[in-house]
Amino acid sequence: MSDENIDKAIQKIRKRYTSEVSNRKKDPQQSFLDDLNDLIRLIFQDKSTDVYKTLNPEALEKWKANRWRRAFKKMNIRSIPYFIFLVAIIAFLVSEAVTFYAIGGVVGGAAYTKALLTETSFVFLNGFRSIGKWQMASVAALRVTVFALMLFVITSEVTFEGANKTAEIGSIAQRIELLETQIKEADVSIEFYRNKDWGSNAARVERDKQKMREQIIELKSEQASGKSEAVSSLIEYKTWGNAVFRVVLLLVSVLITRRLFTF
């Protein structure tokens, strides 16, 4: 078998098919099949080979119906770890998304269904091969839309939780500062009442001052147990880290899907 002859046959097919399509002849596909049949006979060196029998409508329909089987056959032993990794990522992302879809805070079957449908749609779009410019544009838009939706879904819970903890810690610091200011004002009032010899008023303010001190002690105890401003910064960094981790997993699932599947 001569490589030069095969190259000539390929160039012949390419030139004739391009010319016939551009000139819009009656049946350019028939000539293309004739040249393709000659090329296949040349490659296999078998004149009995008949591309028309191979490409009959029944055979083509059967070939289309078996596309899922072919996709799994392409998964060799080296692809199994990728597939397991993809399943693990999908399971994690679904578990993170169900809280977003939960109704009234209750995670039920509907929440899992929505999360799973979103994730499988994303996997399908990543493995889908578009034909034509309009289809490519629409599929790309769908990919971006579903990606943005999943990005919001899987990061909203951890971001909201981190923001709540940070706000709670900030609120403790503000309350301590406010109580300390009120204690200073109470000291001024007590001194004023004592100078006026208003003992009952001074005693009342003294009691209020003692209550404020007790509140400060409780708040500082909460800070000591892990609700300080330093911890607030750590929580903020941890929140962003968790969000980035989920985004990275989402992008990794894109790469694995495009390696394993073609729809």
C-alpha positions as YAML, in Angstrom:
chain: A
units: angstrom
residues:
- id: 1
  name: MET
  ca: [0.00, 0.00, 0.00]
- id: 2
  name: SER
  ca: [1.49, 3.36, -1.07]
- id: 3
  name: ASP
  ca: [1.13, 6.36, 1.25]
- id: 4
  name: GLU
  ca: [1.52, 8.60, -1.78]
- id: 5
  name: ASN
  ca: [-1.48, 7.01, -3.49]
- id: 6
  name: ILE
  ca: [-3.57, 7.39, -0.33]
- id: 7
  name: ASP
  ca: [-2.60, 11.06, -0.06]
- id: 8
  name: LYS
  ca: [-3.58, 11.62, -3.70]
- id: 9
  name: ALA
  ca: [-6.93, 9.92, -3.12]
- id: 10
  name: ILE
  ca: [-7.60, 12.07, -0.04]
- id: 11
  name: GLN
  ca: [-6.71, 15.28, -1.91]
- id: 12
  name: LYS
  ca: [-8.97, 14.21, -4.77]
- id: 13
  name: ILE
  ca: [-11.90, 13.73, -2.39]
- id: 14
  name: ARG
  ca: [-11.24, 17.01, -0.63]
- id: 15
  name: LYS
  ca: [-11.00, 19.07, -3.83]
- id: 16
  name: ARG
  ca: [-14.00, 17.47, -5.54]
- id: 17
  name: TYR
  ca: [-16.25, 17.63, -2.47]
- id: 18
  name: THR
  ca: [-15.39, 21.29, -1.82]
- id: 19
  name: SER
  ca: [-15.96, 22.18, -5.47]
- id: 20
  name: GLU
  ca: [-19.24, 20.29, -5.75]
- id: 21
  name: VAL
  ca: [-20.67, 21.78, -2.56]
- id: 22
  name: SER
  ca: [-19.72, 25.32, -3.57]
- id: 23
  name: ASN
  ca: [-21.19, 24.85, -7.09]
- id: 24
  name: ARG
  ca: [-24.35, 23.26, -5.64]
- id: 25
  name: LYS
  ca: [-24.61, 20.39, -8.11]
- id: 26
  name: LYS
  ca: [-27.52, 18.03, -8.09]
- id: 27
  name: ASP
  ca: [-26.01, 15.23, -5.99]
- id: 28
  name: PRO
  ca: [-22.48, 16.01, -4.76]
- id: 29
  name: GLN
  ca: [-22.85, 13.43, -2.00]
- id: 30
  name: GLN
  ca: [-22.93, 10.56, -4.52]
- id: 31
  name: SER
  ca: [-19.58, 11.52, -6.05]
- id: 32
  name: PHE
  ca: [-18.13, 11.95, -2.58]
- id: 33
  name: LEU
  ca: [-19.21, 8.41, -1.65]
- id: 34
  name: ASP
  ca: [-17.69, 7.06, -4.87]
- id: 35
  name: ASP
  ca: [-14.33, 8.60, -4.01]
- id: 36
  name: LEU
  ca: [-14.62, 7.47, -0.41]
- id: 37
  name: ASN
  ca: [-15.31, 3.93, -1.56]
- id: 38
  name: ASP
  ca: [-12.18, 4.01, -3.76]
- id: 39
  name: LEU
  ca: [-10.11, 5.34, -0.86]
- id: 40
  name: ILE
  ca: [-11.29, 2.58, 1.52]
- id: 41
  name: ARG
  ca: [-10.50, -0.10, -1.08]
- id: 42
  name: LEU
  ca: [-7.05, 1.41, -1.53]
- id: 43
  name: ILE
  ca: [-6.36, 1.46, 2.22]
- id: 44
  name: PHE
  ca: [-7.50, -2.13, 2.82]
- id: 45
  name: GLN
  ca: [-6.31, -3.37, -0.59]
- id: 46
  name: ASP
  ca: [-9.60, -5.18, -1.01]
- id: 47
  name: LYS
  ca: [-11.71, -4.49, -4.10]
- id: 48
  name: SER
  ca: [-14.66, -6.33, -2.56]
- id: 49
  name: THR
  ca: [-15.09, -3.62, 0.08]
- id: 50
  name: ASP
  ca: [-18.32, -1.73, -0.50]
- id: 51
  name: VAL
  ca: [-18.94, 1.49, 1.43]
- id: 52
  name: TYR
  ca: [-22.53, 1.68, 0.18]
- id: 53
  name: LYS
  ca: [-23.50, -1.46, 2.10]
- id: 54
  name: THR
  ca: [-21.71, -0.21, 5.19]
- id: 55
  name: LEU
  ca: [-23.37, 3.22, 5.06]
- id: 56
  name: ASN
  ca: [-26.92, 2.06, 4.36]
- id: 57
  name: PRO
  ca: [-29.67, 3.81, 6.40]
- id: 58
  name: GLU
  ca: [-30.30, 0.79, 8.64]
- id: 59
  name: ALA
  ca: [-26.62, 0.51, 9.56]
- id: 60
  name: LEU
  ca: [-26.37, 4.24, 10.25]
- id: 61
  name: GLU
  ca: [-29.43, 4.18, 12.51]
- id: 62
  name: LYS
  ca: [-27.99, 1.23, 14.40]
- id: 63
  name: TRP
  ca: [-24.69, 3.12, 14.74]
- id: 64
  name: LYS
  ca: [-26.49, 6.16, 16.17]
- id: 65
  name: ALA
  ca: [-28.48, 4.01, 18.60]
- id: 66
  name: ASN
  ca: [-25.26, 2.53, 19.99]
- id: 67
  name: ARG
  ca: [-23.55, 5.85, 20.71]
- id: 68
  name: TRP
  ca: [-23.82, 5.38, 24.51]
- id: 69
  name: ARG
  ca: [-22.29, 1.92, 24.27]
- id: 70
  name: ARG
  ca: [-19.43, 3.31, 22.18]
- id: 71
  name: ALA
  ca: [-18.87, 6.08, 24.70]
- id: 72
  name: PHE
  ca: [-18.42, 3.59, 27.52]
- id: 73
  name: LYS
  ca: [-16.25, 1.32, 25.37]
- id: 74
  name: LYS
  ca: [-13.87, 4.23, 24.89]
- id: 75
  name: MET
  ca: [-13.36, 4.31, 28.65]
- id: 76
  name: ASN
  ca: [-10.29, 2.16, 29.13]
- id: 77
  name: ILE
  ca: [-8.77, 1.07, 32.43]
- id: 78
  name: ARG
  ca: [-6.91, 4.37, 32.77]
- id: 79
  name: SER
  ca: [-10.21, 6.24, 32.48]
- id: 80
  name: ILE
  ca: [-11.81, 4.44, 35.43]
- id: 81
  name: PRO
  ca: [-10.02, 6.59, 38.08]
- id: 82
  name: TYR
  ca: [-11.16, 9.73, 36.21]
- id: 83
  name: PHE
  ca: [-14.74, 8.44, 36.18]
- id: 84
  name: ILE
  ca: [-14.64, 7.64, 39.92]
- id: 85
  name: PHE
  ca: [-13.15, 11.07, 40.62]
- id: 86
  name: LEU
  ca: [-15.91, 12.73, 38.54]
- id: 87
  name: VAL
  ca: [-18.62, 10.80, 40.43]
- id: 88
  name: ALA
  ca: [-17.08, 11.86, 43.76]
- id: 89
  name: ILE
  ca: [-17.03, 15.52, 42.66]
- id: 90
  name: ILE
  ca: [-20.63, 15.33, 41.48]
- id: 91
  name: ALA
  ca: [-21.72, 13.75, 44.78]
- id: 92
  name: PHE
  ca: [-19.96, 16.49, 46.77]
- id: 93
  name: LEU
  ca: [-21.38, 19.33, 44.66]
- id: 94
  name: VAL
  ca: [-24.88, 17.86, 44.90]
- id: 95
  name: SER
  ca: [-24.57, 17.59, 48.69]
- id: 96
  name: GLU
  ca: [-23.49, 21.24, 48.80]
- id: 97
  name: ALA
  ca: [-26.34, 22.38, 46.56]
- id: 98
  name: VAL
  ca: [-29.24, 20.63, 48.31]
- id: 99
  name: THR
  ca: [-29.32, 23.16, 51.15]
- id: 100
  name: PHE
  ca: [-29.88, 25.91, 48.57]
- id: 101
  name: TYR
  ca: [-32.82, 24.06, 47.03]
- id: 102
  name: ALA
  ca: [-34.27, 23.00, 50.40]
- id: 103
  name: ILE
  ca: [-37.84, 24.13, 51.00]
- id: 104
  name: GLY
  ca: [-38.33, 25.75, 54.40]
- id: 105
  name: GLY
  ca: [-34.94, 24.49, 55.52]
- id: 106
  name: VAL
  ca: [-36.03, 20.85, 55.02]
- id: 107
  name: VAL
  ca: [-33.82, 18.84, 52.64]
- id: 108
  name: GLY
  ca: [-36.09, 16.42, 50.81]
- id: 109
  name: GLY
  ca: [-36.25, 14.47, 47.59]
- id: 110
  name: ALA
  ca: [-37.16, 17.55, 45.55]
- id: 111
  name: ALA
  ca: [-33.98, 19.34, 46.68]
- id: 112
  name: TYR
  ca: [-31.80, 16.37, 45.71]
- id: 113
  name: THR
  ca: [-33.60, 16.08, 42.36]
- id: 114
  name: LYS
  ca: [-33.00, 19.74, 41.51]
- id: 115
  name: ALA
  ca: [-29.34, 19.60, 42.56]
- id: 116
  name: LEU
  ca: [-28.74, 16.39, 40.60]
- id: 117
  name: LEU
  ca: [-30.48, 17.72, 37.49]
- id: 118
  name: THR
  ca: [-28.39, 20.88, 37.58]
- id: 119
  name: GLU
  ca: [-25.14, 18.92, 37.91]
- id: 120
  name: THR
  ca: [-26.00, 16.35, 35.21]
- id: 121
  name: SER
  ca: [-27.06, 19.15, 32.85]
- id: 122
  name: PHE
  ca: [-23.69, 20.78, 33.40]
- id: 123
  name: VAL
  ca: [-21.89, 17.49, 32.67]
- id: 124
  name: PHE
  ca: [-23.95, 16.97, 29.50]
- id: 125
  name: LEU
  ca: [-23.25, 20.48, 28.22]
- id: 126
  name: ASN
  ca: [-19.52, 20.05, 28.83]
- id: 127
  name: GLY
  ca: [-19.46, 16.81, 26.84]
- id: 128
  name: PHE
  ca: [-21.77, 18.04, 24.06]
- id: 129
  name: ARG
  ca: [-20.12, 18.65, 20.69]
- id: 130
  name: SER
  ca: [-21.83, 21.41, 18.74]
- id: 131
  name: ILE
  ca: [-22.45, 21.45, 14.98]
- id: 132
  name: GLY
  ca: [-22.72, 24.83, 13.32]
- id: 133
  name: LYS
  ca: [-22.13, 28.35, 14.57]
- id: 134
  name: TRP
  ca: [-25.62, 28.90, 15.99]
- id: 135
  name: GLN
  ca: [-25.55, 25.68, 17.96]
- id: 136
  name: MET
  ca: [-22.04, 26.44, 19.24]
- id: 137
  name: ALA
  ca: [-23.16, 29.89, 20.38]
- id: 138
  name: SER
  ca: [-26.32, 28.61, 22.10]
- id: 139
  name: VAL
  ca: [-24.49, 25.74, 23.83]
- id: 140
  name: ALA
  ca: [-21.73, 28.11, 24.99]
- id: 141
  name: ALA
  ca: [-24.37, 30.46, 26.42]
- id: 142
  name: LEU
  ca: [-26.04, 27.56, 28.21]
- id: 143
  name: ARG
  ca: [-22.70, 26.43, 29.64]
- id: 144
  name: VAL
  ca: [-21.99, 29.89, 31.01]
- id: 145
  name: THR
  ca: [-25.52, 30.18, 32.45]
- id: 146
  name: VAL
  ca: [-25.44, 26.79, 34.20]
- id: 147
  name: PHE
  ca: [-21.88, 27.43, 35.43]
- id: 148
  name: ALA
  ca: [-22.94, 30.78, 36.94]
- id: 149
  name: LEU
  ca: [-25.99, 29.14, 38.54]
- id: 150
  name: MET
  ca: [-23.93, 26.32, 40.06]
- id: 151
  name: LEU
  ca: [-21.26, 28.77, 41.19]
- id: 152
  name: PHE
  ca: [-23.88, 30.74, 43.11]
- id: 153
  name: VAL
  ca: [-25.61, 27.63, 44.47]
- id: 154
  name: ILE
  ca: [-22.52, 25.86, 45.83]
- id: 155
  name: THR
  ca: [-20.88, 28.97, 47.30]
- id: 156
  name: SER
  ca: [-23.89, 30.84, 48.69]
- id: 157
  name: GLU
  ca: [-24.30, 28.64, 51.79]
- id: 158
  name: VAL
  ca: [-20.67, 28.73, 52.89]
- id: 159
  name: THR
  ca: [-20.40, 32.45, 52.11]
- id: 160
  name: PHE
  ca: [-23.59, 33.24, 54.04]
- id: 161
  name: GLU
  ca: [-22.46, 31.19, 57.03]
- id: 162
  name: GLY
  ca: [-19.05, 32.87, 57.09]
- id: 163
  name: ALA
  ca: [-20.61, 36.32, 56.78]
- id: 164
  name: ASN
  ca: [-22.95, 35.58, 59.72]
- id: 165
  name: LYS
  ca: [-20.08, 34.46, 61.96]
- id: 166
  name: THR
  ca: [-17.99, 37.49, 61.02]
- id: 167
  name: ALA
  ca: [-20.94, 39.82, 61.66]
- id: 168
  name: GLU
  ca: [-21.59, 38.17, 65.03]
- id: 169
  name: ILE
  ca: [-17.97, 38.66, 66.12]
- id: 170
  name: GLY
  ca: [-18.03, 42.26, 64.92]
- id: 171
  name: SER
  ca: [-21.25, 42.84, 66.85]
- id: 172
  name: ILE
  ca: [-19.63, 41.57, 70.08]
- id: 173
  name: ALA
  ca: [-16.74, 44.02, 69.71]
- id: 174
  name: GLN
  ca: [-19.15, 46.90, 69.05]
- id: 175
  name: ARG
  ca: [-21.31, 46.00, 72.08]
- id: 176
  name: ILE
  ca: [-18.24, 45.91, 74.35]
- id: 177
  name: GLU
  ca: [-17.13, 49.31, 73.08]
- id: 178
  name: LEU
  ca: [-20.64, 50.74, 73.60]
- id: 179
  name: LEU
  ca: [-20.89, 49.36, 77.17]
- id: 180
  name: GLU
  ca: [-17.47, 50.75, 78.08]
- id: 181
  name: THR
  ca: [-18.62, 54.18, 76.85]
- id: 182
  name: GLN
  ca: [-21.82, 53.90, 78.89]
- id: 183
  name: ILE
  ca: [-19.83, 52.94, 82.01]
- id: 184
  name: LYS
  ca: [-17.72, 56.07, 81.62]
- id: 185
  name: GLU
  ca: [-20.89, 58.16, 81.33]
- id: 186
  name: ALA
  ca: [-22.29, 56.39, 84.40]
- id: 187
  name: ASP
  ca: [-19.16, 57.32, 86.39]
- id: 188
  name: VAL
  ca: [-19.74, 60.95, 85.49]
- id: 189
  name: SER
  ca: [-23.39, 60.72, 86.55]
- id: 190
  name: ILE
  ca: [-22.51, 59.02, 89.86]
- id: 191
  name: GLU
  ca: [-19.97, 61.73, 90.66]
- id: 192
  name: PHE
  ca: [-22.56, 64.40, 89.82]
- id: 193
  name: TYR
  ca: [-25.26, 62.85, 92.04]
- id: 194
  name: ARG
  ca: [-22.84, 62.43, 94.94]
- id: 195
  name: ASN
  ca: [-21.80, 66.07, 94.70]
- id: 196
  name: LYS
  ca: [-25.49, 67.02, 94.81]
- id: 197
  name: ASP
  ca: [-25.99, 64.62, 97.72]
- id: 198
  name: TRP
  ca: [-28.55, 62.64, 95.76]
- id: 199
  name: GLY
  ca: [-27.71, 59.24, 97.15]
- id: 200
  name: SER
  ca: [-30.67, 57.30, 95.74]
- id: 201
  name: ASN
  ca: [-29.91, 58.41, 92.18]
- id: 202
  name: ALA
  ca: [-26.23, 57.59, 92.63]
- id: 203
  name: ALA
  ca: [-27.13, 54.11, 93.93]
- id: 204
  name: ARG
  ca: [-29.44, 53.47, 90.97]
- id: 205
  name: VAL
  ca: [-26.77, 54.44, 88.44]
- id: 206
  name: GLU
  ca: [-24.26, 52.32, 90.38]
- id: 207
  name: ARG
  ca: [-26.52, 49.27, 89.98]
- id: 208
  name: ASP
  ca: [-26.89, 49.92, 86.23]
- id: 209
  name: LYS
  ca: [-23.12, 50.28, 85.99]
- id: 210
  name: GLN
  ca: [-22.64, 46.90, 87.70]
- id: 211
  name: LYS
  ca: [-24.99, 45.24, 85.25]
- id: 212
  name: MET
  ca: [-23.05, 46.73, 82.33]
- id: 213
  name: ARG
  ca: [-19.80, 45.37, 83.79]
- id: 214
  name: GLU
  ca: [-21.33, 41.92, 84.03]
- id: 215
  name: GLN
  ca: [-22.38, 42.12, 80.38]
- id: 216
  name: ILE
  ca: [-18.85, 43.13, 79.38]
- id: 217
  name: ILE
  ca: [-17.45, 40.15, 81.29]
- id: 218
  name: GLU
  ca: [-19.83, 37.80, 79.42]
- id: 219
  name: LEU
  ca: [-18.98, 39.32, 76.04]
- id: 220
  name: LYS
  ca: [-15.23, 39.14, 76.70]
- id: 221
  name: SER
  ca: [-15.70, 35.54, 77.76]
- id: 222
  name: GLU
  ca: [-17.25, 34.86, 74.33]
- id: 223
  name: GLN
  ca: [-14.28, 36.56, 72.69]
- id: 224
  name: ALA
  ca: [-11.88, 34.41, 74.68]
- id: 225
  name: SER
  ca: [-13.73, 31.27, 73.52]
- id: 226
  name: GLY
  ca: [-12.99, 32.07, 69.85]
- id: 227
  name: LYS
  ca: [-14.97, 35.12, 68.83]
- id: 228
  name: SER
  ca: [-12.21, 37.70, 68.64]
- id: 229
  name: GLU
  ca: [-11.38, 40.01, 65.73]
- id: 230
  name: ALA
  ca: [-8.37, 37.84, 64.87]
- id: 231
  name: VAL
  ca: [-10.67, 34.82, 64.62]
- id: 232
  name: SER
  ca: [-13.03, 36.89, 62.48]
- id: 233
  name: SER
  ca: [-10.24, 37.43, 59.93]
- id: 234
  name: LEU
  ca: [-9.46, 33.72, 59.93]
- id: 235
  name: ILE
  ca: [-13.13, 32.90, 59.35]
- id: 236
  name: GLU
  ca: [-13.20, 35.34, 56.44]
- id: 237
  name: TYR
  ca: [-10.12, 33.72, 54.86]
- id: 238
  name: LYS
  ca: [-11.60, 30.27, 55.47]
- id: 239
  name: THR
  ca: [-14.86, 31.33, 53.83]
- id: 240
  name: TRP
  ca: [-13.08, 32.49, 50.68]
- id: 241
  name: GLY
  ca: [-10.95, 29.35, 50.71]
- id: 242
  name: ASN
  ca: [-14.03, 27.12, 50.86]
- id: 243
  name: ALA
  ca: [-15.65, 29.06, 48.01]
- id: 244
  name: VAL
  ca: [-12.53, 28.83, 45.82]
- id: 245
  name: PHE
  ca: [-12.25, 25.09, 46.59]
- id: 246
  name: ARG
  ca: [-15.75, 24.53, 45.24]
- id: 247
  name: VAL
  ca: [-15.03, 26.59, 42.13]
- id: 248
  name: VAL
  ca: [-11.87, 24.54, 41.47]
- id: 249
  name: LEU
  ca: [-13.85, 21.29, 41.78]
- id: 250
  name: LEU
  ca: [-16.39, 22.66, 39.33]
- id: 251
  name: LEU
  ca: [-13.66, 23.45, 36.79]
- id: 252
  name: VAL
  ca: [-12.01, 20.05, 37.33]
- id: 253
  name: SER
  ca: [-15.34, 18.36, 36.59]
- id: 254
  name: VAL
  ca: [-15.38, 20.25, 33.27]
- id: 255
  name: LEU
  ca: [-11.94, 18.88, 32.31]
- id: 256
  name: ILE
  ca: [-12.76, 15.30, 33.31]
- id: 257
  name: THR
  ca: [-16.11, 15.35, 31.48]
- id: 258
  name: ARG
  ca: [-14.53, 16.59, 28.25]
- id: 259
  name: ARG
  ca: [-11.92, 13.84, 28.49]
- id: 260
  name: LEU
  ca: [-14.36, 10.99, 29.18]
- id: 261
  name: PHE
  ca: [-17.57, 11.80, 27.29]
- id: 262
  name: THR
  ca: [-18.72, 13.02, 23.92]
- id: 263
  name: PHE
  ca: [-22.44, 13.50, 23.36]
...
